Amino acid sequence: MVKVSIGIPIYNVSEYLHQCLNSVLSQTFTDFEVILVDDGSTDDSFRICQEYVSRDKRFKLIHQENKGLAGARNTCLKHMTGDFIAWLDSDDWLENDYLERLVSTQAKTGADIVCIGIKTFMNDEFYMGSHQDKYGAFPDHVIPKKIAMSDVFWGIYALISVWGNIMDAKLYKGVVFSEGLNYEDQGNKFKLYLNSKKIVGIPELGYVYRIRSGSITQDGVTNFEKILDGKIMQVTNLEKFMYYIENANYEVDYFHSLYSEWLDKQVQGVDNNWDEDQQKEYLDFILKRKKIFENYSSLK
């Protein structure tokens, strides 16, 4: 059994794929397998994947009809054999010692989740925040589970994405990604935190996150309809999050308070550039969800 399984969902990213896969080949830690799932690409991505499979036996390639990002992740999970699971988005890339730092930290701490800082690449420039300020706030960089899970609301610690970490493969037992939905990280990663016992953050920056036009995330900020669709998806994911929290009876009051606060912030998120009908549609949706949540909470 290999130490780390790296899952890479792929869809029409031929422009970036060489940089992504070369960064995996350059890892100083070498006990890994790479599960490439081509999710019905129509560009040159599948052929590029075949190049790497022919060059390195650690690379395995599965082609499927398009199922979306969550569907590609689920296919990755079916073929992973490693002790730990890592994810890499196919337009991002890794620093050469990314896996080495994660694996060595896990060995030292016994954590079942080890996260590392990220830097953002956009418009040919790097943007680097201080993860020392974030993770250094916790003794020995051990992040309380409650804090890690609360990142589903605010993203303060950059802990909600499934990439940028290694996780004990046992945390994925019984877990599948919800297909047919965007923001699948927000709607699924909390399940893994809920099962975890120890979470450690490495403040150094090891994962490079590319922001590009045409990605799922960036398409969501181009017009009102997509913004509203994105907000509906966020609410759907957070309501699912609250359902899981309540079933687990884990810090229910704390997360009820956070969700109420989050909804209040969304009310303030009306864009003055929207016309009156758009502003009303947005507010009606948020206020309706807020009222439903308040009525539900009052029954608890």
FIRODREN-725678 format. One record per residue: residue number from 1; residue in one letter; x negated, y, z of N, C-alpha, C in turn. Coordinates in steps of 0.05 Angstrom, whole numbers, plus 5000, padded with zeros to 4 digits. Layout:
<nodes>
resi,resn,nu,nv,nw,cau,cav,caw,cu,cv,cw
NUM,a,X,Y,Z,X,Y,Z,X,Y,Z $
...
</nodes>
This chain:
<nodes>
resi,resn,nu,nv,nw,cau,cav,caw,cu,cv,cw
1,m,4983,4976,5000,5000,5000,5000,4982,5025,5000 $
2,v,4989,5044,4983,4974,5069,4982,4981,5087,5006 $
3,k,4965,5106,5011,4970,5124,5034,4991,5144,5027 $
4,v,4990,5157,5004,5009,5178,4997,5021,5173,4969 $
5,s,5047,5175,4968,5062,5175,4942,5069,5204,4936 $
6,i,5061,5213,4912,5068,5240,4903,5089,5238,4881 $
7,g,5112,5250,4887,5134,5251,4867,5134,5277,4852 $
8,i,5135,5274,4825,5135,5298,4808,5159,5296,4788 $
9,p,5181,5309,4793,5203,5310,4774,5195,5329,4751 $
10,i,5202,5321,4726,5192,5336,4703,5215,5341,4684 $
11,y,5218,5366,4676,5238,5373,4655,5228,5398,4640 $
12,n,5220,5394,4615,5213,5416,4596,5193,5435,4609 $
13,v,5170,5425,4617,5150,5442,4629,5123,5438,4615 $
14,s,5123,5432,4590,5098,5426,4576,5077,5448,4578 $
15,e,5086,5473,4580,5068,5496,4582,5051,5495,4608 $
16,y,5062,5483,4629,5049,5483,4655,5039,5456,4664 $
17,l,5046,5435,4650,5043,5408,4661,5014,5400,4663 $
18,h,4997,5407,4644,4969,5400,4646,4956,5411,4672 $
19,q,4962,5436,4678,4950,5448,4702,4960,5434,4727 $
20,c,4986,5427,4728,4997,5412,4750,4984,5385,4754 $
21,l,4983,5369,4733,4972,5342,4735,4942,5342,4739 $
22,n,4928,5361,4727,4899,5363,4731,4893,5369,4760 $
23,s,4910,5384,4773,4905,5391,4801,4908,5366,4819 $
24,v,4924,5347,4810,4927,5321,4825,4902,5304,4820 $
25,l,4892,5303,4795,4868,5288,4789,4844,5299,4804 $
26,s,4844,5324,4811,4821,5337,4824,4821,5334,4854 $
27,q,4840,5320,4865,4842,5318,4894,4818,5304,4906 $
28,t,4808,5315,4928,4785,5302,4941,4794,5277,4956 $
29,f,4819,5275,4964,4831,5251,4976,4842,5235,4953 $
30,t,4835,5210,4951,4842,5195,4926,4861,5171,4930 $
31,d,4868,5165,4955,4886,5142,4960,4915,5150,4956 $
32,f,4923,5153,4931,4950,5162,4925,4960,5149,4900 $
33,e,4986,5149,4896,4999,5143,4871,5016,5167,4863 $
34,v,5021,5169,4837,5037,5192,4827,5060,5180,4811 $
35,i,5084,5187,4820,5109,5178,4806,5119,5201,4790 $
36,l,5116,5199,4764,5126,5219,4745,5153,5211,4735 $
37,v,5173,5227,4738,5200,5222,4727,5206,5243,4706 $
38,d,5206,5235,4681,5214,5253,4660,5244,5253,4658 $
39,d,5257,5275,4664,5286,5276,4667,5299,5285,4641 $
40,g,5293,5271,4619,5305,5277,4594,5294,5302,4580 $
41,s,5268,5306,4582,5255,5330,4570,5259,5329,4540 $
42,t,5262,5353,4528,5264,5355,4499,5240,5369,4487 $
43,d,5220,5376,4503,5195,5387,4493,5173,5366,4494 $
44,d,5148,5374,4497,5126,5355,4495,5118,5343,4522 $
45,s,5135,5346,4542,5128,5338,4570,5123,5308,4572 $
46,f,5140,5292,4559,5138,5263,4561,5111,5253,4549 $
47,r,5103,5264,4527,5078,5256,4514,5055,5263,4532 $
48,i,5056,5287,4545,5034,5295,4563,5032,5276,4586 $
49,c,5055,5268,4597,5055,5249,4619,5042,5223,4611 $
50,q,5047,5214,4586,5036,5189,4576,5005,5191,4575 $
51,e,4995,5214,4570,4965,5218,4569,4954,5210,4597 $
52,y,4966,5220,4618,4955,5216,4645,4959,5187,4654 $
53,v,4981,5175,4646,4986,5147,4653,4964,5129,4640 $
54,s,4957,5136,4615,4937,5120,4601,4909,5125,4612 $
55,r,4904,5148,4625,4878,5155,4636,4874,5145,4664 $
56,d,4895,5142,4680,4892,5137,4708,4914,5118,4718 $
57,k,4907,5095,4728,4926,5074,4736,4943,5083,4760 $
58,r,4935,5104,4774,4951,5114,4796,4976,5129,4787 $
59,f,4977,5136,4762,5000,5150,4751,5020,5130,4739 $
60,k,5046,5133,4747,5067,5116,4737,5089,5134,4725 $
61,l,5100,5127,4703,5119,5144,4688,5146,5130,4684 $
62,i,5167,5144,4692,5194,5134,4687,5209,5155,4670 $
63,h,5222,5147,4649,5238,5165,4633,5268,5159,4638 $
64,q,5284,5180,4640,5312,5176,4644,5328,5198,4630 $
65,e,5353,5193,4625,5370,5215,4616,5373,5236,4637 $
66,n,5378,5260,4629,5378,5283,4648,5398,5279,4670 $
67,k,5388,5280,4695,5405,5278,4719,5402,5302,4737 $
68,g,5384,5321,4729,5379,5344,4746,5356,5337,4766 $
69,l,5348,5358,4780,5324,5356,4798,5329,5335,4820 $
70,a,5353,5336,4833,5358,5317,4854,5358,5289,4844 $
71,g,5370,5284,4820,5370,5258,4808,5342,5247,4802 $
72,a,5325,5265,4793,5297,5258,4788,5283,5251,4814 $
73,r,5288,5266,4835,5276,5259,4861,5285,5232,4871 $
74,n,5310,5226,4868,5321,5200,4877,5307,5177,4861 $
75,t,5302,5181,4836,5288,5161,4820,5259,5158,4830 $
76,c,5246,5180,4837,5219,5179,4848,5220,5162,4873 $
77,l,5239,5166,4891,5240,5152,4917,5242,5122,4913 $
78,k,5256,5114,4892,5260,5085,4887,5234,5071,4880 $
79,h,5214,5086,4870,5189,5074,4860,5165,5080,4878 $
80,m,5169,5094,4900,5147,5101,4918,5140,5079,4937 $
81,t,5114,5074,4941,5105,5053,4959,5087,5063,4981 $
82,g,5082,5089,4983,5062,5100,5001,5072,5102,5030 $
83,d,5053,5104,5048,5059,5109,5077,5071,5136,5081 $
84,f,5062,5155,5064,5072,5183,5066,5082,5192,5039 $
85,i,5100,5211,5039,5112,5221,5014,5105,5251,5011 $
86,a,5097,5258,4988,5092,5287,4981,5107,5293,4955 $
87,w,5114,5318,4951,5127,5327,4927,5111,5349,4914 $
88,l,5111,5350,4888,5098,5371,4873,5117,5379,4850 $
89,d,5125,5404,4849,5141,5413,4826,5123,5415,4802 $
90,s,5133,5409,4779,5117,5405,4755,5106,5431,4743 $
91,d,5115,5454,4752,5103,5479,4743,5085,5492,4765 $
92,d,5081,5478,4787,5063,5487,4809,5037,5471,4807 $
93,w,5019,5477,4826,4994,5462,4827,4982,5462,4855 $
94,l,4962,5446,4859,4951,5441,4886,4921,5450,4887 $
95,e,4913,5460,4910,4884,5464,4914,4871,5437,4917 $
96,n,4845,5435,4911,4832,5409,4909,4833,5393,4935 $
97,d,4832,5406,4958,4832,5392,4983,4859,5391,4997 $
98,y,4880,5395,4981,4907,5396,4992,4914,5370,5007 $
99,l,4912,5347,4994,4919,5322,5007,4899,5315,5030 $
100,e,4874,5321,5026,4854,5315,5047,4861,5330,5073 $
101,r,4868,5355,5071,4875,5370,5095,4901,5359,5108 $
102,l,4921,5353,5092,4946,5342,5103,4942,5315,5117 $
103,v,4928,5297,5103,4924,5270,5114,4906,5271,5139 $
104,s,4885,5287,5139,4867,5288,5162,4881,5300,5186 $
105,t,4898,5320,5181,4913,5333,5203,4933,5313,5214 $
106,q,4946,5297,5197,4965,5277,5207,4950,5256,5224 $
107,a,4927,5248,5215,4911,5228,5231,4904,5239,5258 $
108,k,4897,5265,5260,4889,5277,5285,4912,5281,5304 $
109,t,4936,5288,5293,4958,5297,5309,4980,5276,5313 $
110,g,4981,5256,5295,5002,5236,5296,5029,5247,5288 $
111,a,5030,5270,5275,5055,5282,5266,5068,5265,5244 $
112,d,5094,5265,5243,5108,5251,5221,5114,5271,5198 $
113,i,5110,5297,5203,5112,5317,5182,5088,5336,5186 $
114,v,5073,5340,5164,5051,5360,5165,5056,5379,5141 $
115,c,5059,5405,5148,5064,5426,5128,5038,5442,5124 $
116,i,5036,5455,5101,5013,5472,5095,5023,5498,5083 $
117,g,5007,5519,5087,5015,5545,5076,5016,5545,5045 $
118,i,5032,5563,5034,5035,5565,5005,5026,5593,4996 $
119,k,5017,5595,4972,5013,5621,4959,5029,5621,4934 $
120,t,5039,5644,4927,5057,5648,4904,5042,5659,4881 $
121,f,5047,5649,4857,5035,5659,4832,5057,5669,4814 $
122,m,5056,5695,4808,5077,5708,4792,5064,5730,4775 $
123,n,5072,5731,4750,5062,5752,4732,5031,5753,4732 $
124,d,5018,5730,4732,4989,5728,4731,4975,5738,4756 $
125,e,4989,5740,4778,4977,5749,4803,4985,5731,4826 $
126,f,4967,5728,4846,4972,5712,4870,4983,5730,4892 $
127,y,5002,5720,4907,5012,5734,4930,5009,5715,4954 $
128,m,4994,5724,4974,4987,5707,4996,4995,5719,5023 $
129,g,5015,5707,5036,5023,5716,5062,5006,5702,5084 $
130,s,5009,5711,5108,4993,5699,5130,5009,5677,5144 $
131,h,5002,5652,5138,5014,5630,5153,5002,5626,5180 $
132,q,4978,5638,5185,4967,5638,5212,4986,5652,5231 $
133,d,4997,5675,5222,5016,5689,5239,5041,5672,5245 $
134,k,5049,5656,5225,5073,5640,5228,5068,5615,5245 $
135,y,5050,5598,5236,5045,5573,5250,5028,5577,5275 $
136,g,5012,5598,5276,4996,5604,5299,5012,5612,5323 $
137,a,5037,5618,5319,5054,5626,5342,5061,5603,5360 $
138,f,5056,5579,5350,5063,5555,5365,5038,5541,5376 $
139,p,5037,5532,5401,5014,5518,5412,5006,5495,5395 $
140,d,4980,5493,5388,4969,5472,5371,4983,5469,5344 $
141,h,4996,5491,5336,5011,5491,5310,5033,5470,5308 $
142,v,5043,5461,5332,5065,5442,5332,5091,5458,5331 $
143,i,5106,5455,5310,5130,5471,5305,5154,5457,5317 $
144,p,5168,5470,5336,5192,5457,5347,5212,5450,5325 $
145,k,5225,5426,5328,5244,5417,5308,5266,5437,5304 $
146,k,5276,5449,5325,5298,5468,5323,5290,5492,5306 $
147,i,5265,5501,5309,5255,5524,5293,5252,5516,5264 $
148,a,5241,5493,5259,5238,5484,5232,5264,5481,5217 $
149,m,5284,5471,5231,5311,5467,5219,5325,5494,5215 $
150,s,5319,5513,5232,5332,5540,5229,5323,5555,5204 $
151,d,5300,5545,5192,5290,5558,5168,5309,5555,5145 $
152,v,5329,5537,5147,5349,5533,5127,5365,5559,5123 $
153,f,5366,5576,5143,5380,5601,5142,5363,5624,5132 $
154,w,5339,5627,5142,5323,5652,5137,5298,5648,5121 $
155,g,5287,5623,5121,5263,5619,5106,5238,5633,5117 $
156,i,5238,5639,5142,5216,5654,5154,5190,5639,5153 $
157,y,5191,5613,5157,5166,5597,5159,5160,5581,5133 $
158,a,5175,5586,5112,5172,5572,5087,5172,5542,5090 $
159,l,5191,5532,5106,5192,5503,5113,5216,5489,5100 $
160,i,5231,5502,5083,5255,5489,5073,5251,5474,5047 $
161,s,5229,5479,5033,5223,5465,5008,5213,5438,5014 $
162,v,5219,5418,4998,5209,5391,5003,5179,5389,4995 $
163,w,5169,5407,4978,5141,5407,4972,5126,5423,4994 $
164,g,5099,5421,4992,5083,5436,5012,5078,5420,5037 $
165,n,5080,5393,5037,5077,5378,5061,5074,5348,5054 $
166,i,5067,5332,5074,5070,5303,5072,5089,5295,5095 $
167,m,5105,5274,5090,5124,5264,5109,5121,5234,5111 $
168,d,5124,5224,5135,5124,5195,5139,5147,5183,5122 $
169,a,5141,5164,5105,5160,5152,5087,5185,5141,5102 $
170,k,5181,5134,5127,5204,5123,5143,5225,5144,5147 $
171,l,5218,5169,5146,5239,5190,5149,5259,5190,5127 $
172,y,5251,5179,5104,5269,5179,5080,5288,5155,5080 $
173,k,5285,5137,5100,5303,5114,5100,5332,5123,5102 $
174,g,5348,5115,5082,5376,5122,5081,5382,5150,5071 $
175,v,5361,5165,5063,5365,5192,5053,5364,5193,5023 $
176,v,5384,5206,5011,5384,5211,4982,5389,5241,4978 $
177,f,5380,5251,4956,5385,5279,4949,5412,5282,4935 $
178,s,5426,5302,4943,5453,5306,4932,5451,5316,4903 $
179,e,5461,5299,4885,5458,5305,4857,5480,5324,4847 $
180,g,5474,5338,4825,5493,5356,4813,5495,5384,4826 $
181,l,5476,5389,4845,5476,5415,4860,5449,5428,4857 $
182,n,5449,5455,4856,5424,5469,4858,5417,5473,4887 $
183,y,5393,5484,4892,5383,5489,4920,5383,5462,4935 $
184,e,5374,5441,4921,5375,5414,4934,5357,5413,4958 $
185,d,5336,5430,4959,5319,5430,4983,5334,5439,5007 $
186,q,5349,5461,5004,5364,5472,5027,5386,5452,5036 $
187,g,5396,5437,5017,5418,5419,5023,5409,5391,5032 $
188,n,5383,5386,5034,5374,5359,5041,5351,5357,5060 $
189,k,5332,5376,5060,5308,5373,5077,5315,5372,5106 $
190,f,5336,5385,5115,5342,5385,5143,5347,5356,5153 $
191,k,5356,5338,5136,5361,5310,5143,5334,5298,5153 $
192,l,5312,5305,5140,5286,5294,5147,5276,5306,5173 $
193,y,5281,5332,5177,5273,5344,5203,5289,5332,5226 $
194,l,5314,5327,5220,5331,5316,5241,5321,5289,5252 $
195,n,5308,5274,5234,5298,5247,5241,5269,5249,5253 $
196,s,5256,5272,5251,5228,5274,5258,5223,5277,5288 $
197,k,5198,5271,5296,5190,5273,5324,5169,5294,5328 $
198,k,5152,5299,5308,5131,5319,5311,5125,5332,5285 $
199,i,5125,5358,5284,5120,5374,5260,5096,5392,5265 $
200,v,5077,5391,5247,5053,5407,5250,5049,5424,5225 $
201,g,5041,5449,5229,5036,5467,5207,5006,5474,5204 $
202,i,4995,5472,5180,4968,5480,5174,4969,5508,5163 $
203,p,4956,5528,5176,4959,5556,5166,4944,5562,5140 $
204,e,4925,5546,5133,4911,5551,5108,4930,5547,5084 $
205,l,4923,5560,5061,4941,5559,5038,4931,5537,5019 $
206,g,4948,5517,5014,4940,5495,4997,4958,5489,4973 $
207,y,4982,5499,4974,5002,5494,4952,5006,5520,4937 $
208,v,5006,5519,4911,5010,5542,4894,5038,5540,4881 $
209,y,5055,5559,4889,5083,5559,4879,5085,5580,4857 $
210,r,5093,5571,4833,5095,5589,4810,5124,5599,4808 $
211,i,5127,5625,4806,5153,5637,4800,5152,5645,4771 $
212,r,5171,5634,4756,5172,5639,4727,5200,5644,4718 $
213,s,5203,5659,4696,5230,5662,4685,5238,5635,4673 $
214,g,5263,5628,4675,5273,5603,4664,5274,5581,4684 $
215,s,5263,5585,4708,5265,5564,4729,5292,5564,4741 $
216,i,5300,5543,4755,5326,5542,4768,5330,5565,4787 $
217,t,5310,5570,4804,5312,5591,4824,5315,5618,4811 $
218,q,5298,5624,4791,5298,5651,4780,5322,5657,4762 $
219,d,5333,5636,4750,5357,5640,4734,5380,5650,4752 $
220,g,5379,5645,4777,5401,5652,4795,5403,5681,4802 $
221,v,5384,5698,4792,5385,5726,4799,5388,5744,4774 $
222,t,5400,5733,4753,5401,5748,4728,5427,5763,4724 $
223,n,5449,5754,4737,5474,5768,4733,5493,5761,4756 $
224,f,5515,5775,4758,5533,5771,4781,5544,5743,4783 $
225,e,5552,5731,4760,5563,5704,4761,5544,5684,4773 $
226,k,5519,5686,4764,5499,5667,4775,5493,5673,4804 $
227,i,5493,5698,4811,5488,5705,4840,5511,5693,4857 $
228,l,5535,5697,4848,5558,5686,4863,5557,5656,4864 $
229,d,5551,5643,4841,5549,5614,4841,5527,5605,4861 $
230,g,5505,5619,4862,5484,5612,4880,5493,5615,4909 $
231,k,5508,5636,4915,5518,5640,4942,5538,5619,4950 $
232,i,5554,5611,4931,5573,5589,4937,5558,5563,4943 $
233,m,5536,5558,4928,5520,5535,4933,5506,5536,4960 $
234,q,5496,5559,4967,5484,5562,4994,5504,5556,5016 $
235,v,5528,5567,5014,5548,5562,5034,5555,5532,5035 $
236,t,5557,5520,5012,5563,5491,5011,5542,5475,5026 $
237,n,5516,5482,5021,5494,5469,5034,5494,5474,5064 $
238,l,5500,5498,5072,5499,5505,5101,5523,5492,5116 $
239,e,5545,5490,5103,5568,5476,5115,5562,5446,5118 $
240,k,5548,5435,5099,5539,5407,5101,5519,5405,5124 $
241,f,5501,5424,5126,5482,5425,5148,5496,5425,5175 $
242,m,5516,5442,5178,5531,5443,5203,5545,5416,5209 $
243,y,5555,5403,5189,5568,5377,5192,5548,5357,5204 $
244,y,5524,5356,5193,5504,5338,5203,5496,5344,5232 $
245,i,5493,5370,5237,5485,5379,5264,5506,5370,5285 $
246,e,5531,5374,5278,5552,5366,5296,5554,5336,5300 $
247,n,5551,5321,5278,5552,5292,5281,5529,5282,5299 $
248,a,5506,5295,5296,5483,5287,5313,5484,5299,5341 $
249,n,5503,5318,5345,5505,5332,5370,5478,5345,5378 $
250,y,5466,5358,5358,5439,5370,5362,5441,5400,5361 $
251,e,5437,5413,5384,5435,5443,5386,5459,5456,5372 $
252,v,5483,5446,5376,5506,5455,5361,5511,5485,5366 $
253,d,5511,5494,5390,5517,5522,5396,5496,5540,5383 $
254,y,5471,5532,5385,5450,5548,5373,5454,5552,5343 $
255,f,5460,5530,5329,5463,5532,5300,5490,5545,5292 $
256,h,5510,5542,5308,5535,5557,5303,5529,5586,5304 $
257,s,5514,5595,5323,5507,5624,5326,5491,5633,5301 $
258,l,5472,5617,5292,5456,5625,5269,5473,5627,5244 $
259,y,5491,5608,5240,5508,5608,5216,5526,5633,5216 $
260,s,5537,5639,5239,5554,5663,5241,5538,5688,5235 $
261,e,5514,5689,5245,5496,5712,5239,5490,5713,5209 $
262,w,5485,5690,5197,5478,5689,5169,5502,5699,5152 $
263,l,5526,5691,5159,5549,5700,5144,5553,5730,5146 $
264,d,5548,5741,5170,5549,5770,5174,5530,5784,5155 $
265,k,5506,5773,5152,5486,5785,5134,5495,5785,5105 $
266,q,5509,5764,5098,5518,5761,5070,5539,5783,5064 $
267,v,5555,5790,5084,5575,5811,5080,5561,5837,5072 $
268,q,5537,5841,5083,5522,5865,5078,5507,5864,5051 $
269,g,5509,5841,5037,5494,5837,5013,5508,5845,4987 $
270,v,5529,5861,4989,5543,5871,4965,5525,5890,4950 $
271,d,5522,5886,4924,5506,5903,4907,5523,5926,4897 $
272,n,5514,5950,4902,5529,5974,4892,5530,5976,4862 $
273,n,5513,5961,4848,5514,5961,4819,5536,5943,4808 $
274,w,5548,5927,4825,5571,5911,4815,5595,5929,4813 $
275,d,5613,5921,4795,5638,5937,4793,5657,5929,4816 $
276,e,5679,5943,4819,5697,5939,4842,5707,5910,4843 $
277,d,5715,5899,4820,5725,5872,4820,5704,5852,4829 $
278,q,5679,5856,4820,5658,5838,4828,5653,5840,4858 $
279,q,5652,5864,4868,5647,5868,4897,5670,5855,4913 $
280,k,5694,5858,4903,5717,5846,4918,5715,5815,4917 $
281,e,5708,5804,4894,5706,5775,4891,5685,5764,4910 $
282,y,5663,5777,4911,5641,5768,4929,5649,5770,4958 $
283,l,5660,5793,4966,5668,5796,4994,5691,5777,5002 $
284,d,5710,5773,4984,5732,5755,4990,5722,5727,4996 $
285,f,5702,5719,4980,5692,5692,4985,5678,5690,5012 $
286,i,5660,5709,5017,5645,5708,5042,5663,5711,5067 $
287,l,5682,5729,5065,5700,5734,5088,5718,5710,5093 $
288,k,5726,5697,5071,5743,5673,5074,5728,5651,5088 $
289,r,5703,5647,5080,5687,5626,5093,5681,5633,5122 $
290,k,5677,5659,5127,5672,5668,5155,5696,5663,5172 $
291,k,5720,5669,5162,5744,5665,5178,5749,5635,5183 $
292,i,5745,5619,5162,5748,5590,5166,5729,5579,5187 $
293,f,5704,5588,5186,5684,5579,5206,5691,5589,5234 $
294,e,5700,5613,5236,5708,5624,5263,5732,5608,5275 $
295,n,5751,5602,5258,5774,5587,5267,5766,5559,5275 $
296,y,5748,5547,5259,5739,5520,5266,5723,5520,5292 $
297,s,5705,5540,5295,5689,5541,5319,5705,5545,5344 $
298,s,5727,5560,5342,5744,5566,5365,5758,5540,5375 $
299,l,5760,5520,5358,5773,5495,5366,5754,5476,5381 $
300,k,5728,5483,5379,5708,5465,5391,5708,5469,5422 $
</nodes>
